[in-house]
Amino acid sequence: MSGRFSTRPTGFLFAVFLCAPGVADAHVKWFCGPIDGSAPPLPLRDVVTPLFLELLVLFVALVVIGGMIDALIARFVTATVFKADRVAVLNDVIVRVGVAVYALCLWGNLAVVLWADPSSGSILTPDLYGTNRLVGLLQLAAAITVLIPRLSLIAAAIMVILYGLGVMKFGLFYMIDYLFFIGLAAYIALSGTSSRRFSFHVYRVPILVGSLSLSLMWTAVEKFLFPQWTISVLLLHPGVTAGQSFSTVATIAGFVEFSLAFYLLAGREVLGRIGAILLGIVFVIAMPEFGMLDVVGHIPVLLILLVALITGETPLQVLCRGGDPGVLISGWKVGRAYLAVLGILTALYYGLHALSVSL
């Protein structure tokens, strides 16, 4: 089969969503082998292929329609799941327990990429391997302090230090993939007892969800600019391609991941939650295929998605989408924002990559 889809719309959509779950994994770097950070991305002319443009039109249309339906539903349905105070308590439990479990897994070297010595350990994520005993102790300390609200600032500081160690070892550009760890650190710091006296306490969930949305959209753009990383994973797991060419599936995976992550950024009560659910399904479906490394490595992502699901709309979504309740205007604004974010992140990726190589 060629890299282009059949022109039949039903088959086209079926192929998109059949291929997507197995490879719309945000971190193909965990499975494709060591990455050469100095390798140049594909030139833009090779990225914007006829297939790319077809998929762009399709997904913009889906996003616009979704935004219109979301605005229409918002007129009649209040999607609040819990009262605000219960949401805050539940979110705190999810984040603190989830981060503690994940930090313990890191301390026990349960999340290290397959080509590294498992005893070498990792910093925050499986591909940041080659640590020392001090890093392990820091991650153990994070697991303990994050469970004690009065030590929230210490737990947050430890996470920032670990992120900084990742920057020192792998570079700031590489660590953009993992901005959600900064979001987690900010959330934990703003959840402390003392922080509740200040108004910025209410921004902890927007920061957390926004950081994950940007991280996922960034790695989605990466699938367009470095399709060889996704293709190298597909060569080991050809069953997830559903008969499509590897390059086609890599492009589909990028659009699926970008679109669902964008829903987190701009969706209302319903669409934002749908984005969180579908992203969660994508990650969970990939786990049997990619194993324990995928299960452990995506604990932070899944706990943030759970927070987004429980919380629903925040000031972040209103800021990105606008507050106009009109159905047609909402669809127009969401579609425009989708194109703007895709264009801005793509330009930033090219620019920051060039800057990182030149330094």
C-alpha positions as CSV (number, residue, x, y, z in Angstrom):
1,M,0.0,0.0,0.0
2,S,1.3,3.5,-0.8
3,G,1.9,6.2,1.8
4,R,-1.4,7.8,0.8
5,F,-4.8,6.7,2.1
6,S,-7.7,5.5,0.1
7,T,-10.0,8.4,-0.8
8,R,-13.0,6.8,0.9
9,P,-13.7,8.9,4.0
10,T,-14.8,6.0,6.2
11,G,-11.7,3.9,5.5
12,F,-9.6,7.0,5.9
13,L,-10.9,7.8,9.4
14,F,-10.9,4.1,10.4
15,A,-7.2,3.8,9.4
16,V,-6.4,7.0,11.4
17,F,-7.8,5.8,14.6
18,L,-6.8,2.2,14.2
19,C,-3.2,3.1,13.7
20,A,-3.0,5.9,16.3
21,P,-3.1,4.1,19.7
22,G,-0.1,1.9,19.2
23,V,2.3,4.6,18.2
24,A,0.9,7.9,19.6
25,D,3.2,7.3,22.5
26,A,4.7,10.6,23.5
27,H,8.2,9.3,24.1
28,V,9.4,7.1,21.3
29,K,12.9,8.1,22.5
30,W,12.5,5.4,25.2
31,F,12.5,2.7,22.6
32,C,14.3,3.8,19.4
33,G,17.8,3.6,20.8
34,P,20.3,6.4,21.7
35,I,19.4,9.8,20.1
36,D,21.8,11.9,18.2
37,G,20.7,15.4,19.4
38,S,22.9,17.1,16.7
39,A,21.1,15.4,13.8
40,P,19.1,18.0,11.8
41,P,15.3,17.7,11.6
42,L,13.6,17.2,8.2
43,P,13.5,20.3,6.1
44,L,10.0,21.9,6.2
45,R,9.5,21.1,2.5
46,D,9.8,17.4,3.3
47,V,7.5,17.7,6.3
48,V,4.6,19.4,4.5
49,T,3.8,16.6,2.1
50,P,0.4,16.0,0.4
51,L,-0.4,13.4,3.2
52,F,0.5,16.0,5.9
53,L,-1.8,18.5,4.3
54,E,-4.6,16.0,4.0
55,L,-4.3,15.1,7.6
56,L,-4.0,18.7,8.6
57,V,-7.3,19.6,6.9
58,L,-8.9,16.5,8.5
59,F,-7.8,17.2,12.0
60,V,-8.5,21.0,11.8
61,A,-12.0,20.1,10.7
62,L,-12.4,17.6,13.6
63,V,-11.1,20.2,16.1
64,V,-13.5,22.9,14.8
65,I,-16.5,20.5,14.9
66,G,-15.4,19.4,18.3
67,G,-15.2,23.0,19.5
68,M,-18.6,23.8,18.2
69,I,-20.2,20.7,19.8
70,D,-18.4,21.5,23.0
71,A,-19.8,25.1,23.0
72,L,-23.3,23.7,22.3
73,I,-23.1,21.2,25.1
74,A,-21.9,23.8,27.5
75,R,-25.2,25.7,27.1
76,F,-27.2,22.8,28.5
77,V,-24.9,20.7,30.6
78,T,-22.8,21.5,33.7
79,A,-20.0,18.9,33.7
80,T,-18.8,19.4,37.2
81,V,-17.9,16.1,38.8
82,F,-17.1,17.1,42.3
83,K,-17.4,20.3,44.4
84,A,-14.4,22.6,44.3
85,D,-13.1,21.8,47.7
86,R,-13.3,18.0,47.1
87,V,-11.6,18.4,43.7
88,A,-8.7,20.2,45.4
89,V,-8.4,17.4,48.0
90,L,-8.7,14.6,45.5
91,N,-6.1,16.3,43.1
92,D,-3.7,16.6,46.0
93,V,-4.0,13.0,46.9
94,I,-3.6,11.9,43.2
95,V,-0.5,14.1,42.6
96,R,1.3,13.4,45.9
97,V,0.7,9.6,45.9
98,G,1.4,9.3,42.2
99,V,4.7,11.3,42.4
100,A,5.7,9.3,45.5
101,V,5.1,6.0,43.7
102,Y,7.0,7.1,40.6
103,A,9.9,8.5,42.6
104,L,10.2,5.1,44.4
105,C,10.2,3.3,41.0
106,L,13.0,5.6,39.9
107,W,15.0,5.0,43.1
108,G,14.6,1.3,42.5
109,N,15.8,1.6,38.9
110,L,12.5,0.3,37.4
111,A,12.5,2.9,34.6
112,V,15.7,2.8,32.6
113,V,15.9,2.5,28.8
114,L,16.6,-1.0,27.5
115,W,20.1,-0.1,26.0
116,A,21.4,1.2,29.3
117,D,22.7,-0.7,32.3
118,P,19.6,-1.1,34.6
119,S,21.8,-0.4,37.6
120,S,22.8,2.9,36.2
121,G,19.5,4.4,37.2
122,S,17.7,7.4,35.6
123,I,16.9,11.0,36.3
124,L,13.1,11.7,36.2
125,T,12.5,9.7,33.0
126,P,13.8,6.3,31.5
127,D,16.0,7.9,28.8
128,L,17.9,10.2,31.2
129,Y,20.2,7.3,32.3
130,G,23.6,7.1,33.9
131,T,23.1,8.6,37.4
132,N,24.9,8.2,40.7
133,R,23.9,7.3,44.2
134,L,23.2,10.9,45.1
135,V,20.5,11.1,42.4
136,G,18.9,8.0,43.7
137,L,18.8,9.5,47.2
138,L,17.3,12.7,45.9
139,Q,14.5,10.7,44.2
140,L,13.9,8.7,47.5
141,A,13.8,12.0,49.4
142,A,11.2,13.3,46.8
143,A,9.1,10.2,47.4
144,I,9.0,10.9,51.2
145,T,8.7,14.7,51.3
146,V,6.0,14.9,48.6
147,L,3.7,13.0,51.0
148,I,4.1,15.6,53.7
149,P,2.2,18.9,52.9
150,R,4.4,21.0,55.1
151,L,7.4,19.8,53.1
152,S,5.9,20.7,49.8
153,L,8.5,23.3,49.0
154,I,11.3,20.9,49.7
155,A,9.7,18.2,47.4
156,A,9.2,20.8,44.7
157,A,12.8,22.0,45.0
158,I,14.1,18.4,44.7
159,M,12.2,17.9,41.5
160,V,13.6,21.2,40.1
161,I,17.1,20.1,41.0
162,L,16.5,16.7,39.3
163,Y,15.3,18.5,36.2
164,G,18.4,20.8,36.4
165,L,20.6,17.7,36.5
166,G,18.9,16.4,33.4
167,V,19.6,19.8,31.7
168,M,23.2,19.6,32.7
169,K,23.6,16.0,31.4
170,F,21.4,16.1,28.2
171,G,20.9,19.8,27.5
172,L,18.0,22.2,27.9
173,F,16.6,21.5,24.4
174,Y,16.3,17.8,25.1
175,M,14.5,18.5,28.4
176,I,11.7,20.5,26.7
177,D,10.0,17.1,26.2
178,Y,9.6,16.9,30.0
179,L,8.2,20.3,30.9
180,F,5.5,18.6,32.8
181,F,7.9,17.8,35.6
182,I,8.3,21.6,36.1
183,G,4.5,21.7,36.1
184,L,4.4,19.0,38.8
185,A,7.0,20.9,40.9
186,A,4.9,24.1,40.6
187,Y,1.8,22.3,41.5
188,I,3.4,20.7,44.6
189,A,4.9,24.0,45.7
190,L,1.6,25.8,45.3
191,S,-0.2,23.1,47.2
192,G,1.8,23.7,50.4
193,T,0.0,25.0,53.5
194,S,1.7,28.4,53.3
195,S,0.9,28.9,49.6
196,R,-2.8,28.8,50.2
197,R,-2.7,32.3,51.7
198,F,-1.9,33.7,48.3
199,S,-4.1,34.1,45.2
200,F,-1.7,32.2,42.9
201,H,-2.7,29.0,44.6
202,V,-5.6,28.7,42.1
203,Y,-3.2,28.5,39.2
204,R,-1.6,25.2,40.2
205,V,-3.9,23.0,38.1
206,P,-3.7,25.3,35.0
207,I,0.1,25.2,35.2
208,L,0.1,21.5,35.7
209,V,-2.3,20.7,32.8
210,G,-0.7,23.3,30.6
211,S,2.8,21.9,31.1
212,L,1.6,18.5,30.0
213,S,-0.3,19.8,27.0
214,L,2.8,21.7,25.8
215,S,5.0,18.7,26.4
216,L,2.8,16.3,24.4
217,M,2.3,18.8,21.6
218,W,6.1,19.3,21.5
219,T,6.8,15.6,21.1
220,A,4.0,15.4,18.5
221,V,5.8,18.0,16.4
222,E,8.9,15.9,17.0
223,K,7.2,13.0,15.2
224,F,6.8,15.2,12.1
225,L,10.4,16.5,12.1
226,F,12.1,13.3,13.2
227,P,9.9,10.5,11.8
228,Q,12.8,8.1,11.7
229,W,12.6,7.8,15.5
230,T,9.0,6.6,15.3
231,I,9.8,4.4,12.3
232,S,12.6,2.7,14.2
233,V,10.1,1.7,16.9
234,L,7.6,0.5,14.2
235,L,10.2,-1.8,12.7
236,L,10.2,-3.6,16.1
237,H,6.4,-3.5,16.5
238,P,5.0,-3.8,12.9
239,G,1.7,-5.1,14.2
240,V,0.5,-1.6,15.2
241,T,0.7,-0.2,11.7
242,A,-2.7,-1.7,10.6
243,G,-1.2,-2.2,7.1
244,Q,-0.2,1.4,6.6
245,S,3.3,2.5,5.6
246,F,5.6,3.4,8.5
247,S,5.9,7.1,7.4
248,T,2.1,7.4,7.1
249,V,1.7,6.0,10.6
250,A,4.3,8.3,12.1
251,T,2.5,11.3,10.6
252,I,-0.9,10.0,11.8
253,A,0.5,9.5,15.3
254,G,1.8,13.0,15.4
255,F,-1.6,14.5,14.5
256,V,-3.5,12.3,16.9
257,E,-1.2,13.2,19.8
258,F,-1.1,16.9,19.0
259,S,-4.9,17.1,18.6
260,L,-5.7,15.3,21.9
261,A,-3.1,17.4,23.7
262,F,-4.6,20.5,22.2
263,Y,-8.0,19.6,23.7
264,L,-6.4,19.7,27.1
265,L,-5.3,23.3,26.3
266,A,-8.5,24.7,24.8
267,G,-11.4,22.3,25.5
268,R,-14.4,23.3,27.7
269,E,-15.7,21.0,30.4
270,V,-16.6,18.2,28.0
271,L,-14.0,18.4,25.2
272,G,-11.1,18.8,27.7
273,R,-12.2,15.8,29.6
274,I,-12.6,13.8,26.4
275,G,-9.1,14.7,25.4
276,A,-7.8,13.5,28.8
277,I,-9.7,10.2,28.5
278,L,-8.6,9.5,25.0
279,L,-5.0,10.4,25.8
280,G,-5.2,8.1,28.8
281,I,-6.5,5.3,26.6
282,V,-3.7,5.8,24.1
283,F,-1.1,5.4,26.8
284,V,-2.8,2.4,28.4
285,I,-3.3,0.6,25.1
286,A,0.4,1.0,24.3
287,M,1.5,-0.6,27.6
288,P,1.1,-4.3,26.7
289,E,3.0,-3.7,23.5
290,F,5.9,-1.8,25.1
291,G,6.0,-3.3,28.5
292,M,6.9,-2.3,32.0
293,L,9.1,0.6,30.9
294,D,6.1,2.2,29.4
295,V,3.9,1.5,32.5
296,V,6.4,3.0,34.9
297,G,7.5,5.9,32.7
298,H,4.1,7.2,32.1
299,I,2.9,7.3,35.7
300,P,3.4,11.1,35.8
301,V,1.5,11.6,32.6
302,L,-1.4,9.5,33.7
303,L,-1.8,11.2,37.0
304,I,-1.9,14.6,35.3
305,L,-4.5,13.4,32.9
306,L,-6.5,12.2,35.9
307,V,-6.3,15.6,37.4
308,A,-7.5,17.2,34.1
309,L,-10.4,14.7,34.0
310,I,-11.5,15.5,37.5
311,T,-11.0,19.3,37.3
312,G,-12.5,20.1,33.9
313,E,-12.2,23.6,32.6
314,T,-9.8,26.1,34.3
315,P,-8.8,29.7,33.5
316,L,-6.1,28.2,31.2
317,Q,-8.7,26.9,28.7
318,V,-10.6,30.2,28.7
319,L,-7.4,32.1,28.1
320,C,-6.4,29.9,25.1
321,R,-9.9,29.6,23.6
322,G,-11.7,32.8,24.6
323,G,-14.9,33.0,26.6
324,D,-17.3,33.6,23.8
325,P,-20.2,31.1,24.1
326,G,-21.2,31.3,20.5
327,V,-21.1,27.9,18.7
328,L,-19.7,29.1,15.3
329,I,-17.4,31.6,16.9
330,S,-16.1,28.9,19.3
331,G,-15.4,26.6,16.4
332,W,-13.6,29.3,14.5
333,K,-11.5,30.4,17.5
334,V,-10.5,26.8,18.4
335,G,-9.5,26.0,14.8
336,R,-7.5,29.2,14.6
337,A,-5.8,28.5,17.9
338,Y,-4.9,25.0,16.7
339,L,-3.2,26.2,13.6
340,A,-1.4,29.0,15.5
341,V,-0.1,26.6,18.2
342,L,1.0,24.1,15.6
343,G,2.8,26.7,13.6
344,I,4.4,28.4,16.6
345,L,5.7,25.1,18.1
346,T,7.1,23.9,14.8
347,A,8.9,27.2,14.3
348,L,10.2,27.1,17.8
349,Y,11.4,23.5,17.4
350,Y,13.5,24.4,14.3
351,G,14.8,27.6,15.9
352,L,15.7,26.1,19.3
353,H,17.2,23.0,17.7
354,A,19.5,25.1,15.6
355,L,20.4,27.2,18.6
356,S,21.2,24.1,20.8
357,V,23.5,22.7,18.1
358,S,25.3,26.0,17.6
359,L,26.1,26.4,21.3
